[in-house]
Amino acid sequence: MASTAALYALTAYYNPNSRFAEGNKRKARALAYTCYQMFRSTTSGLAADKVFFSEERDFETGPVGIEYKLRGETVEAFFVLYHMTKDPIYMWGRRAEVSGREWGWNIFKSMTEKCKTESGFAQYRDVNSAFSLLGDEAPSYFVGKTMKFFYLLFSNKNILTLQKTLFTTGGHMLPIFEQ
């Protein structure tokens, strides 16, 4: 879902004059909000790897997929949406300590509080628990994608522009050359 939010945002960003641009932007923002709620709705503040949508509740975790696997797609969507809209809700800033509303910062705080170990980060086994066992691994995409997008989101510098950078599905940055 978070990848779809980023896709809608990028489609609107790269085609601002399209008749679909505003609709794509609204969809991206709505999906990003849903992704953030997946983090907020759990006891741990971390999103489950799998959620199920239901009529009783917007979404819920099931018996499987209740772990947080350190994925970066939500942060990627926040990064794209922030650069597209300049809305600080997606990131953090000097106001973060005051308002506590910035989504990226709240997720980062939950992740570091729950997943950080002496030697790095590890997957959280049960997002519905305030205290859970940690997995014995950190996937390579954690540094290559998740932490990269946190860095880009939180950086006060304009390290790159979306007009001149293409991101692969693995979070690698490729320059877009003008002809």
C-alpha positions in Angstrom: 0.0 0.0 0.0 2.8 2.4 0.8 4.4 1.7 -2.6 1.1 2.6 -4.2 1.0 5.9 -2.2 4.5 6.8 -3.5 3.5 5.8 -7.1 0.4 8.0 -7.0 2.5 10.9 -5.6 5.2 10.5 -8.2 2.7 10.3 -11.0 1.1 13.6 -9.9 4.6 15.1 -9.3 5.9 14.3 -12.8 2.7 15.1 -14.6 1.3 18.1 -12.7 -0.8 19.3 -15.7 -2.5 15.9 -16.2 -6.2 15.9 -15.6 -5.5 13.1 -13.1 -2.8 14.9 -11.1 -5.1 16.3 -8.3 -6.8 12.9 -7.9 -3.5 11.1 -7.8 -2.3 13.5 -5.2 -5.4 13.0 -3.0 -5.0 9.2 -3.4 -1.4 9.4 -2.4 -2.1 11.4 0.7 -5.0 9.2 1.7 -2.9 6.0 1.3 0.0 7.6 3.3 -2.4 8.5 6.0 -3.7 4.9 6.2 -0.1 3.7 6.3 0.6 6.0 9.2 -2.5 4.8 11.0 -1.2 1.2 10.7 1.7 2.3 12.8 -0.3 4.3 15.3 -3.0 1.7 15.8 -0.7 -0.9 17.3 0.5 -1.2 20.9 4.2 -1.0 19.8 3.8 1.9 17.4 5.1 -0.3 14.6 3.1 -1.6 11.6 2.4 -5.2 11.0 3.8 -6.8 7.8 0.2 -7.9 6.9 -3.1 -6.2 7.7 -6.6 -7.1 6.9 -9.3 -4.6 6.1 -12.7 -5.3 7.7 -16.0 -3.6 8.2 -15.8 -3.7 12.0 -12.5 -1.9 12.1 -10.7 -0.1 9.3 -7.9 -2.7 9.5 -6.5 -5.2 11.9 -3.6 -7.6 12.2 -4.2 -11.3 11.9 -2.7 -14.4 13.3 0.2 -14.2 10.8 2.3 -11.3 9.5 2.3 -9.5 12.9 6.0 -8.7 12.8 7.5 -5.4 11.8 10.2 -6.2 9.2 11.9 -2.8 9.1 10.5 -2.0 5.7 10.9 1.5 4.2 8.1 1.9 1.8 6.0 4.1 4.1 9.0 6.4 4.7 9.6 6.6 1.0 6.0 7.7 0.5 6.4 10.4 3.2 9.6 11.6 1.5 8.0 11.9 -1.9 4.9 13.6 -0.5 6.9 16.0 1.6 8.9 17.1 -1.5 5.8 17.4 -3.5 3.6 19.2 -1.0 6.1 20.7 1.6 3.6 19.7 4.2 5.6 19.1 7.4 3.2 16.4 8.7 5.3 13.9 6.7 8.6 14.6 8.3 9.9 16.4 11.4 11.4 19.6 12.4 11.9 21.9 15.3 8.2 21.7 15.9 8.3 17.9 16.3 9.1 18.2 20.0 6.2 20.6 20.4 3.4 19.1 18.3 4.4 15.4 18.1 2.4 15.3 14.8 5.1 14.6 12.3 4.5 11.1 11.0 8.1 10.2 9.9 9.6 11.3 13.2 7.0 9.3 15.2 7.7 6.1 13.2 11.4 6.7 13.6 11.1 7.1 17.4 9.0 3.9 17.6 11.4 1.9 15.5 14.5 3.0 17.4 12.8 2.4 20.8 11.5 -1.1 19.9 14.0 -2.4 17.3 17.4 -1.0 18.2 19.9 -3.4 19.7 23.5 -3.1 20.9 24.7 -4.1 17.4 22.1 -2.5 15.1 18.4 -3.1 14.5 16.3 -6.2 14.4 12.8 -7.2 13.3 10.1 -6.8 15.9 8.2 -10.1 16.3 4.7 -8.9 17.5 3.6 -5.4 16.8 0.5 -5.9 19.1 2.8 -6.2 22.1 4.5 -3.4 23.9 7.5 -5.7 24.6 8.3 -8.4 22.1 11.1 -10.7 21.1 13.3 -9.4 18.4 14.3 -11.4 15.3 17.9 -12.4 14.8 18.3 -10.5 11.5 18.1 -7.2 9.8 17.4 -7.4 6.1 19.8 -5.6 3.7 17.0 -3.3 2.6 16.9 -1.8 6.1 20.0 0.3 5.5 19.7 0.4 1.8 16.2 1.8 1.8 14.6 2.4 5.2 17.4 4.4 6.8 18.2 6.1 3.5 14.7 7.5 3.2 14.7 8.5 6.9 18.0 10.4 6.2 16.5 12.0 3.1 13.3 12.9 4.8 15.0 14.4 7.9 17.8 16.2 6.1 17.7 20.0 6.3 19.7 20.1 3.1 18.4 19.7 -0.4 20.5 16.6 -1.1 18.6 15.7 -4.3 15.6 16.7 -6.3 13.0 14.4 -7.6 13.3 16.1 -11.1 16.8 14.7 -11.4 16.7 11.4 -9.5 15.1 8.1 -10.1 14.6 5.6 -7.3 14.7 1.9 -8.0 12.4 -0.5 -6.0 15.4 -1.2 -3.8 15.8 2.5 -2.9 18.9 3.0 -5.1 19.2 6.5 -6.5 20.0 6.9 -10.2 20.6 10.3 -11.8 18.4 11.4 -14.6 20.5 13.0 -17.3 19.3 15.7 -19.6 19.8 15.1 -23.3 
